[in-house]
Amino acid sequence: MAYVIGDECISCGACADQCPCECIKEGDGKYEIDASVCAGCGACADVCPVDAPKEA
């Protein structure tokens, strides 16, 4: 199941650096996950300091 990044995102970029699919990009005010590429591995959620990535 793909992940989505919630409004808690502080745009630190930790999630993007750890994503093996390279599906996380900086968006408008927060990072965004391309659900069509996300493998649902949870690597982003494991490193996020504010728990912004959640399973969709």
NUMI-628805 format. One line per field, with one value per atom (N, C-alpha, C, O): residue number from 1; x negated, y negated, z; chain; atom name; residue in one letter. Coordinates in Angstrom, 1 decimal. Atoms other than C-alpha are relative to their C-alpha. Example, Ala and Ser with C-alpha at 12.3 -4.5 7.8 and 13.67 -1.06 7.14 Angstrom:
% residues 2
drengu <- [1,1,1,1,2,2,2,2]
px <- [-0.9,-12.3,-0.9,-1.9,0.9,-13.7,0.8,0.3]
py <- [1.2,4.5,-1.2,-1.2,1.1,1.1,-1.1,-2.2]
pz <- [0.0,7.8,0.0,0.7,0.0,7.1,0.8,0.9]
keza <- [A,A,A,A,A,A,A,A]
kolmi <- [N,CA,C,O,N,CA,C,O]
koltor <- [A,A,A,A,S,S,S,S]
END
This chain:
% residues 56
drengu <- [1,1,1,1,2,2,2,2,3,3,3,3,4,4,4,4,5,5,5,5,6,6,6,6,7,7,7,7,8,8,8,8,9,9,9,9,10,10,10,10,11,11,11,11,12,12,12,12,13,13,13,13,14,14,14,14,15,15,15,15,16,16,16,16,17,17,17,17,18,18,18,18,19,19,19,19,20,20,20,20,21,21,21,21,22,22,22,22,23,23,23,23,24,24,24,24,25,25,25,25,26,26,26,26,27,27,27,27,28,28,28,28,29,29,29,29,30,30,30,30,31,31,31,31,32,32,32,32,33,33,33,33,34,34,34,34,35,35,35,35,36,36,36,36,37,37,37,37,38,38,38,38,39,39,39,39,40,40,40,40,41,41,41,41,42,42,42,42,43,43,43,43,44,44,44,44,45,45,45,45,46,46,46,46,47,47,47,47,48,48,48,48,49,49,49,49,50,50,50,50,51,51,51,51,52,52,52,52,53,53,53,53,54,54,54,54,55,55,55,55,56,56,56,56]
px <- [-0.8,0.0,-0.9,-1.9,0.7,-1.3,0.1,1.1,0.0,-2.2,0.4,0.3,-0.3,-1.0,-0.6,-0.8,0.6,-2.6,1.0,1.6,-1.0,-0.3,-0.5,-1.7,0.4,-0.3,-1.0,-1.5,1.0,-2.6,-1.4,-2.3,1.3,-5.5,-0.7,0.0,0.8,-8.2,-1.0,-1.9,0.9,-10.0,-1.5,-2.3,1.4,-13.2,-0.7,-2.0,0.6,-13.8,-0.5,-1.1,0.5,-14.7,0.6,0.0,-0.7,-12.1,-0.5,-0.7,0.4,-13.2,-1.4,-1.7,1.3,-16.8,0.0,-0.9,0.0,-15.8,0.9,0.9,-1.0,-13.2,-0.8,-1.4,0.7,-14.5,0.6,0.0,-0.7,-11.9,-0.2,0.2,0.2,-12.9,1.4,1.4,-1.4,-9.1,0.4,1.5,-0.4,-9.2,-0.8,-2.0,0.5,-9.7,0.5,1.6,-0.4,-9.5,1.2,1.1,-1.2,-6.0,0.2,-0.8,-0.4,-4.2,0.2,1.3,-0.1,-5.0,-0.3,-0.4,0.3,-5.6,-0.5,-0.3,0.4,-7.0,1.2,2.2,-1.1,-4.8,-0.5,-1.6,0.3,-4.8,0.8,2.0,-0.7,-4.0,0.5,-0.3,-0.6,-1.6,-0.2,-0.2,0.1,-2.0,-1.4,-1.6,1.4,-5.7,-0.3,-1.2,0.3,-5.6,0.2,1.2,0.0,-6.4,0.7,0.9,-0.6,-4.9,-0.9,-0.5,1.0,-8.1,0.0,-0.4,0.0,-7.7,-1.4,-1.5,1.2,-11.3,0.1,-0.6,-0.3,-10.0,0.5,0.1,-0.6,-7.9,-1.0,-0.9,1.0,-10.8,-1.0,-1.4,1.0,-13.0,0.7,0.0,-0.7,-10.4,0.1,0.6,0.0,-10.8,1.3,1.5,-1.3,-7.2,1.1,2.3,-0.9,-5.5,1.0,2.2,-0.9,-4.1,0.5,1.6,-0.4,-4.1,0.9,0.6,-1.0,-1.1,0.4,0.4,-0.6,0.3,1.2,2.1,-1.2,2.9,1.2,2.3]
py <- [1.2,0.0,-1.2,-1.3,1.2,-3.4,-0.9,-0.8,1.0,-6.1,-1.4,-1.7,1.4,-9.7,-0.8,-0.4,0.9,-12.7,-1.0,-1.7,0.9,-14.6,-1.4,-1.7,1.4,-18.3,-0.2,-1.3,0.1,-17.5,-0.3,-0.7,0.1,-17.6,-1.4,-2.4,1.2,-20.1,-0.3,-1.1,0.2,-19.8,0.2,-0.5,-0.2,-18.4,0.8,0.7,-0.8,-16.0,1.4,2.1,-1.3,-13.0,1.2,2.1,-1.1,-10.9,0.2,1.4,-0.1,-11.7,0.7,1.4,-0.6,-10.8,1.5,2.2,-1.4,-7.3,0.8,2.0,-0.7,-6.4,0.8,0.2,-0.8,-3.5,-0.1,0.2,0.1,-4.2,-1.4,-1.6,1.4,-7.9,-0.6,-1.3,0.5,-8.7,-1.2,-1.6,1.1,-11.5,-1.3,-1.3,1.3,-15.1,-1.1,-1.0,1.2,-18.5,-0.6,-0.9,0.6,-20.0,-1.4,-2.0,1.4,-23.2,0.0,0.3,0.1,-23.6,1.3,1.3,-1.3,-19.9,1.0,0.7,-1.0,-16.8,0.8,0.9,-0.8,-14.6,1.3,1.4,-1.4,-10.9,0.3,0.1,-0.4,-9.7,1.4,2.4,-1.3,-6.8,1.0,2.2,-1.0,-5.2,0.7,1.7,-0.5,-4.6,0.6,1.5,-0.4,-4.0,1.5,2.0,-1.5,-0.4,0.3,1.5,-0.2,-0.9,0.6,1.3,-0.6,0.1,-0.6,0.1,0.6,-2.4,-0.7,-1.2,0.6,-3.7,-1.4,-1.9,1.4,-7.2,-0.2,-1.2,0.1,-6.7,0.3,-0.3,-0.3,-5.2,-1.1,-1.2,1.1,-8.3,-1.4,-2.3,1.3,-11.1,-0.4,0.4,0.4,-13.1,-0.5,-0.6,0.4,-14.2,0.9,0.6,-1.1,-11.0,-0.5,-0.2,0.5,-12.7,1.1,1.1,-1.0,-9.7,1.1,1.6,-1.0,-7.4,0.9,0.5,-0.9,-4.4,-0.6,-1.1,0.5,-5.5,0.9,0.5]
pz <- [0.0,0.0,0.0,0.7,0.1,-0.9,1.2,1.9,-1.1,1.6,-0.5,-1.7,0.3,1.7,1.1,2.2,-1.0,3.5,0.4,-0.4,-0.6,5.8,0.2,-0.1,-0.2,6.7,1.1,1.3,-1.1,9.7,-0.6,0.1,0.7,7.1,0.3,0.1,-0.2,8.0,-1.1,-0.9,1.2,4.6,0.4,-0.2,-0.4,6.2,-1.1,-1.2,1.0,3.3,0.4,-0.4,-0.4,5.4,-0.7,-1.0,0.6,3.8,-1.5,-1.9,1.4,0.2,-0.1,-1.0,0.0,1.1,0.2,-0.2,-0.3,2.3,-0.9,-0.8,0.9,-0.4,-1.0,-1.9,1.0,-2.4,-1.4,-2.4,1.3,-5.2,-0.6,-1.7,0.5,-5.5,-0.4,-1.4,0.4,-5.5,0.9,0.8,-0.9,-2.9,-0.5,-0.7,0.5,-4.2,0.8,1.4,-0.7,-2.7,-0.7,-1.9,0.6,-3.3,0.6,1.0,-0.5,-2.3,1.5,2.0,-1.5,1.4,0.7,1.9,-0.6,2.0,-1.1,-2.3,0.9,0.4,-0.4,0.3,0.6,-1.8,-0.5,-1.0,0.5,-2.7,-1.2,-1.3,1.2,-6.2,0.3,0.2,-0.3,-5.3,-1.0,-0.7,1.1,-8.7,0.0,-0.6,-0.1,-7.9,1.4,1.5,-1.4,-4.1,0.2,-0.2,-0.2,-3.1,1.3,1.6,-1.3,0.4,1.0,1.9,-0.9,2.1,1.4,2.4,-1.3,4.9,0.4,1.5,-0.4,4.8,0.3,1.2,-0.2,4.7,1.4,2.1,-1.3,7.8,1.1,2.2,-1.0,9.7,0.4,1.5,-0.3,9.4,0.2,0.6,-0.2,9.6,1.5,2.3,-1.4,12.8,0.5,1.7,-0.4,12.8,-0.4,-0.3,0.4,11.6,-1.1,-1.0,1.0,8.5,-1.0,-1.4,0.9,6.1,0.7,1.7,-0.5,6.6,-1.1,-2.3,1.0,4.8,-0.6,0.2,0.6,2.3,0.2,-0.2]
keza <- [A,A,A,A,A,A,A,A,A,A,A,A,A,A,A,A,A,A,A,A,A,A,A,A,A,A,A,A,A,A,A,A,A,A,A,A,A,A,A,A,A,A,A,A,A,A,A,A,A,A,A,A,A,A,A,A,A,A,A,A,A,A,A,A,A,A,A,A,A,A,A,A,A,A,A,A,A,A,A,A,A,A,A,A,A,A,A,A,A,A,A,A,A,A,A,A,A,A,A,A,A,A,A,A,A,A,A,A,A,A,A,A,A,A,A,A,A,A,A,A,A,A,A,A,A,A,A,A,A,A,A,A,A,A,A,A,A,A,A,A,A,A,A,A,A,A,A,A,A,A,A,A,A,A,A,A,A,A,A,A,A,A,A,A,A,A,A,A,A,A,A,A,A,A,A,A,A,A,A,A,A,A,A,A,A,A,A,A,A,A,A,A,A,A,A,A,A,A,A,A,A,A,A,A,A,A,A,A,A,A,A,A,A,A,A,A,A,A,A,A,A,A,A,A]
kolmi <- [N,CA,C,O,N,CA,C,O,N,CA,C,O,N,CA,C,O,N,CA,C,O,N,CA,C,O,N,CA,C,O,N,CA,C,O,N,CA,C,O,N,CA,C,O,N,CA,C,O,N,CA,C,O,N,CA,C,O,N,CA,C,O,N,CA,C,O,N,CA,C,O,N,CA,C,O,N,CA,C,O,N,CA,C,O,N,CA,C,O,N,CA,C,O,N,CA,C,O,N,CA,C,O,N,CA,C,O,N,CA,C,O,N,CA,C,O,N,CA,C,O,N,CA,C,O,N,CA,C,O,N,CA,C,O,N,CA,C,O,N,CA,C,O,N,CA,C,O,N,CA,C,O,N,CA,C,O,N,CA,C,O,N,CA,C,O,N,CA,C,O,N,CA,C,O,N,CA,C,O,N,CA,C,O,N,CA,C,O,N,CA,C,O,N,CA,C,O,N,CA,C,O,N,CA,C,O,N,CA,C,O,N,CA,C,O,N,CA,C,O,N,CA,C,O,N,CA,C,O,N,CA,C,O,N,CA,C,O,N,CA,C,O,N,CA,C,O,N,CA,C,O]
koltor <- [M,M,M,M,A,A,A,A,Y,Y,Y,Y,V,V,V,V,I,I,I,I,G,G,G,G,D,D,D,D,E,E,E,E,C,C,C,C,I,I,I,I,S,S,S,S,C,C,C,C,G,G,G,G,A,A,A,A,C,C,C,C,A,A,A,A,D,D,D,D,Q,Q,Q,Q,C,C,C,C,P,P,P,P,C,C,C,C,E,E,E,E,C,C,C,C,I,I,I,I,K,K,K,K,E,E,E,E,G,G,G,G,D,D,D,D,G,G,G,G,K,K,K,K,Y,Y,Y,Y,E,E,E,E,I,I,I,I,D,D,D,D,A,A,A,A,S,S,S,S,V,V,V,V,C,C,C,C,A,A,A,A,G,G,G,G,C,C,C,C,G,G,G,G,A,A,A,A,C,C,C,C,A,A,A,A,D,D,D,D,V,V,V,V,C,C,C,C,P,P,P,P,V,V,V,V,D,D,D,D,A,A,A,A,P,P,P,P,K,K,K,K,E,E,E,E,A,A,A,A]
END
